Amino acid sequence: MDGTIFFAVGLALIAVGIIIVVLATILLAMHGASKGKVEAAGIIMIGPIPIIFGTNKESLKTVLILALILTIVLVIATVIYYWLLR
C-alpha cells in the first residue's frame, strides 16, 4: 500500500476532528447562553489509557462509555495491524 493514502486519511481525520470541536464549541456557547447553565465532560486519551473529567454524572457516564468504546477499538485495531504485518 502507498503511504500517501494513509497520510491523506490521517490529515482528513484531523481536519474533521478540528471542525467538530469548533462546531461543538459554538453550539454549546449558543445553547448555554440561553439557559445560563453549561454542563460538559471530556476525555484525554494517552495511548490506551483514558483520563475522564466532567461537571455532572450524566455527562461523565456518556464520556465513560465513549472512552470504553475508543479503548476497545484501539486494542482491536492494534491486534489486526499486528496480524497483518506478521
Residue frames as a rotation matrix with the C-alpha (Angstrom) as fourth column:
MET 1
0.577 0.817 0.000 0.00
0.817 -0.577 0.000 0.00
0.000 0.000 -1.000 0.00
ASP 2
-0.120 -0.578 0.807 1.09
0.540 -0.720 -0.436 3.50
0.833 0.384 0.399 -0.72
GLY 3
-0.493 -0.183 -0.850 1.93
0.865 -0.203 -0.458 5.68
-0.089 -0.962 0.258 2.28
THR 4
-0.977 0.126 0.173 0.37
-0.086 -0.970 0.226 8.77
0.196 0.206 0.959 0.75
ILE 5
-0.135 0.975 -0.174 -3.10
0.093 0.188 0.978 7.24
0.986 0.116 -0.116 1.19
PHE 6
0.141 0.138 -0.980 -2.55
0.942 0.286 0.175 6.86
0.305 -0.948 -0.090 4.92
PHE 7
-0.809 -0.489 -0.326 -1.16
0.559 -0.811 -0.172 10.38
-0.180 -0.322 0.930 5.11
ALA 8
-0.764 0.576 0.291 -4.20
-0.206 -0.645 0.736 11.80
0.611 0.502 0.611 3.32
VAL 9
0.166 0.848 -0.504 -6.64
0.388 0.413 0.824 9.85
0.907 -0.332 -0.261 5.50
GLY 10
-0.179 -0.323 -0.929 -4.81
0.983 -0.032 -0.179 10.99
0.028 -0.946 0.323 8.63
LEU 11
-0.981 -0.193 -0.034 -4.94
0.193 -0.981 0.028 14.62
-0.038 0.021 0.999 7.58
ALA 12
-0.429 0.896 0.115 -8.62
-0.143 -0.193 0.971 14.30
0.892 0.400 0.211 6.70
LEU 13
0.208 0.492 -0.845 -9.40
0.741 0.484 0.465 12.81
0.638 -0.723 -0.264 10.12
ILE 14
-0.564 -0.479 -0.673 -7.52
0.797 -0.527 -0.293 15.60
-0.214 -0.702 0.679 11.86
ALA 15
-0.947 0.237 0.215 -9.39
-0.114 -0.878 0.464 18.23
0.299 0.415 0.859 9.84
VAL 16
-0.077 0.973 -0.219 -12.76
0.106 0.226 0.968 16.61
0.991 0.052 -0.121 10.57
GLY 17
0.017 0.012 -1.000 -11.91
0.959 0.284 0.020 16.44
0.284 -0.959 -0.006 14.28
ILE 18
-0.869 -0.377 -0.321 -10.99
0.451 -0.870 -0.199 20.12
-0.204 -0.318 0.926 14.39
ILE 19
-0.705 0.674 0.221 -14.20
-0.251 -0.528 0.811 21.08
0.664 0.516 0.542 12.57
ILE 20
0.121 0.773 -0.622 -16.30
0.480 0.503 0.718 19.00
0.869 -0.386 -0.311 15.00
VAL 21
-0.290 -0.301 -0.909 -14.62
0.956 -0.142 -0.258 20.59
-0.052 -0.943 0.329 18.02
VAL 22
-0.996 -0.091 -0.014 -15.14
0.089 -0.990 0.110 24.12
-0.024 0.109 0.994 16.68
LEU 23
-0.426 0.904 0.029 -18.80
-0.205 -0.128 0.970 23.47
0.881 0.408 0.240 15.79
ALA 24
0.122 0.453 -0.883 -19.49
0.750 0.541 0.381 21.82
0.650 -0.709 -0.273 19.16
THR 25
-0.630 -0.423 -0.651 -17.93
0.752 -0.540 -0.377 24.76
-0.193 -0.728 0.658 20.98
ILE 26
-0.935 0.320 0.152 -20.02
-0.226 -0.869 0.439 27.28
0.273 0.376 0.885 19.05
LEU 27
-0.127 0.947 -0.294 -23.24
-0.009 0.295 0.955 25.29
0.992 0.124 -0.029 19.55
LEU 28
-0.048 0.045 -0.998 -22.54
0.928 0.371 -0.028 24.81
0.369 -0.928 -0.060 23.25
ALA 29
-0.890 -0.318 -0.327 -21.84
0.418 -0.855 -0.306 28.50
-0.182 -0.409 0.894 23.72
MET 30
-0.719 0.680 0.141 -25.09
-0.396 -0.568 0.721 29.44
0.570 0.463 0.678 21.94
HIS 31
0.090 0.786 -0.612 -27.17
0.233 0.581 0.780 26.87
0.968 -0.213 -0.130 23.81
GLY 32
-0.210 -0.267 -0.941 -25.58
0.952 0.164 -0.259 27.57
0.223 -0.950 0.220 27.20
ALA 33
-0.979 -0.172 0.109 -26.03
0.154 -0.976 -0.154 31.33
0.133 -0.134 0.982 26.83
SER 34
-0.331 0.931 0.156 -29.80
-0.349 -0.275 0.896 30.96
0.877 0.242 0.416 26.54
LYS 35
0.509 0.532 -0.677 -30.16
0.367 0.577 0.729 28.78
0.779 -0.619 0.098 29.67
GLY 36
0.467 -0.419 0.779 -27.36
-0.733 -0.676 0.077 30.29
0.494 -0.607 -0.623 31.72
LYS 37
0.456 -0.298 0.839 -26.12
-0.564 0.633 0.531 26.82
-0.689 -0.715 0.121 32.65
VAL 38
0.358 -0.427 -0.830 -23.41
-0.799 0.319 -0.509 24.81
0.483 0.846 -0.227 30.89
GLU 39
0.565 -0.211 0.798 -22.55
-0.421 0.758 0.498 21.19
-0.710 -0.617 0.340 31.58
ALA 40
0.536 -0.464 -0.705 -19.64
-0.744 0.135 -0.654 19.45
0.398 0.876 -0.273 29.91
ALA 41
0.654 -0.444 0.613 -17.34
-0.134 0.729 0.671 16.46
-0.744 -0.521 0.417 30.04
GLY 42
0.562 -0.525 -0.639 -14.22
-0.800 -0.149 -0.582 15.43
0.211 0.838 -0.504 28.21
ILE 43
0.878 -0.335 0.342 -11.70
0.207 0.910 0.360 12.71
-0.432 -0.245 0.868 27.69
ILE 44
0.349 -0.855 -0.382 -7.97
-0.935 -0.345 -0.082 12.71
-0.062 0.386 -0.920 27.11
MET 45
0.997 -0.038 0.072 -6.63
0.047 0.991 -0.126 9.51
-0.067 0.128 0.989 25.57
ILE 46
0.190 -0.982 -0.019 -2.98
-0.966 -0.191 0.175 8.83
-0.175 -0.015 -0.984 26.37
GLY 47
-0.876 -0.377 -0.302 -2.39
-0.453 0.858 0.243 5.68
0.168 0.349 -0.922 24.40
PRO 48
-0.406 0.768 -0.495 -4.97
0.275 0.620 0.735 3.17
0.871 0.162 -0.463 25.60
ILE 49
-0.542 0.143 -0.828 -5.46
0.838 0.015 -0.546 4.96
-0.066 -0.990 -0.128 28.95
PRO 50
0.033 0.628 0.777 -8.41
0.513 -0.678 0.526 7.36
0.858 0.382 -0.345 29.18
ILE 51
-0.854 -0.142 -0.500 -8.47
0.499 -0.494 -0.712 10.35
-0.146 -0.858 0.493 31.52
ILE 52
-0.170 0.919 0.356 -12.07
0.718 -0.131 0.683 11.45
0.675 0.372 -0.637 32.03
PHE 53
-0.884 -0.033 -0.466 -13.35
0.372 -0.655 -0.658 14.71
-0.283 -0.755 0.591 33.51
GLY 54
-0.416 0.796 0.440 -16.71
0.490 -0.211 0.846 16.46
0.766 0.567 -0.302 33.67
THR 55
-0.790 0.158 0.593 -19.18
-0.445 -0.812 -0.377 18.60
0.422 -0.561 0.712 35.56
ASN 56
0.042 0.839 0.543 -22.07
-0.974 0.156 -0.167 16.18
-0.225 -0.521 0.823 36.19
LYS 57
-0.306 -0.189 0.933 -22.77
-0.323 0.943 0.085 12.44
-0.896 -0.275 -0.350 36.40
GLU 58
0.693 0.623 0.364 -24.77
0.127 0.392 -0.911 12.11
-0.710 0.677 0.193 33.16
SER 59
0.759 -0.478 -0.441 -22.00
-0.640 -0.424 -0.641 13.69
0.120 0.769 -0.628 31.09
LEU 60
-0.218 -0.897 0.385 -19.40
-0.928 0.312 0.202 11.54
-0.302 -0.314 -0.900 32.80
LYS 61
0.079 0.312 0.947 -21.37
-0.075 0.949 -0.306 8.35
-0.994 -0.046 0.099 32.06
THR 62
0.952 0.305 -0.034 -21.62
-0.035 -0.002 -0.999 9.25
-0.305 0.952 0.008 28.39
VAL 63
0.462 -0.855 -0.234 -17.93
-0.849 -0.351 -0.394 10.06
0.255 0.381 -0.889 28.13
LEU 64
-0.203 -0.503 0.840 -17.04
-0.716 0.662 0.224 6.89
-0.668 -0.556 -0.494 30.04
ILE 65
0.526 0.461 0.714 -18.95
0.157 0.773 -0.615 4.78
-0.836 0.436 0.334 27.52
LEU 66
0.960 -0.207 -0.188 -17.23
-0.250 -0.328 -0.911 6.59
0.127 0.922 -0.367 24.64
ALA 67
0.128 -0.968 0.217 -13.84
-0.990 -0.112 0.085 6.06
-0.058 -0.225 -0.973 26.32
LEU 68
-0.033 -0.085 0.996 -14.50
-0.303 0.950 0.071 2.34
-0.952 -0.300 -0.057 26.66
ILE 69
0.856 0.382 0.348 -15.52
0.219 0.342 -0.914 2.12
-0.468 0.858 0.210 23.01
LEU 70
0.740 -0.638 -0.213 -12.40
-0.623 -0.531 -0.574 4.03
0.253 0.557 -0.791 21.94
THR 71
-0.090 -0.801 0.591 -10.18
-0.894 0.326 0.306 1.78
-0.438 -0.501 -0.746 24.05
ILE 72
0.247 0.256 0.935 -11.76
0.045 0.961 -0.275 -1.38
-0.968 0.110 0.226 22.62
VAL 73
0.993 0.111 0.039 -11.43
0.050 -0.102 -0.994 -0.07
-0.106 0.989 -0.107 19.04
LEU 74
0.438 -0.898 -0.038 -7.78
-0.893 -0.429 -0.136 0.81
0.106 0.094 -0.990 19.71
VAL 75
-0.168 -0.487 0.857 -6.99
-0.588 0.747 0.309 -2.65
-0.791 -0.453 -0.412 21.04
ILE 76
0.552 0.447 0.705 -8.79
0.275 0.700 -0.659 -4.35
-0.787 0.557 0.263 18.12
ALA 77
0.958 -0.220 -0.185 -7.01
-0.269 -0.464 -0.844 -2.13
0.100 0.858 -0.504 15.58
THR 78
0.134 -0.965 0.223 -3.65
-0.973 -0.085 0.215 -2.90
-0.188 -0.246 -0.951 17.19
VAL 79
-0.057 -0.100 0.993 -4.27
-0.203 0.975 0.087 -6.65
-0.977 -0.197 -0.076 17.10
ILE 80
0.822 0.411 0.395 -5.45
0.303 0.273 -0.913 -6.56
-0.483 0.870 0.100 13.47
TYR 81
0.769 -0.598 -0.226 -2.45
-0.623 -0.618 -0.480 -4.43
0.148 0.510 -0.847 12.49
TYR 82
-0.086 -0.812 0.577 -0.12
-0.824 0.383 0.417 -6.89
-0.560 -0.439 -0.702 14.23
TRP 83
0.202 0.239 0.950 -1.70
0.148 0.951 -0.271 -9.88
-0.968 0.195 0.156 12.45
LEU 84
0.974 0.220 0.050 -1.46
0.088 -0.166 -0.982 -8.21
-0.207 0.961 -0.181 9.05
LEU 85
0.568 -0.817 -0.103 2.25
-0.773 -0.486 -0.407 -7.42
0.282 0.311 -0.908 9.42
ARG 86
0.344 -0.420 0.840 3.27
-0.567 0.620 0.542 -10.77
-0.749 -0.663 -0.025 10.83
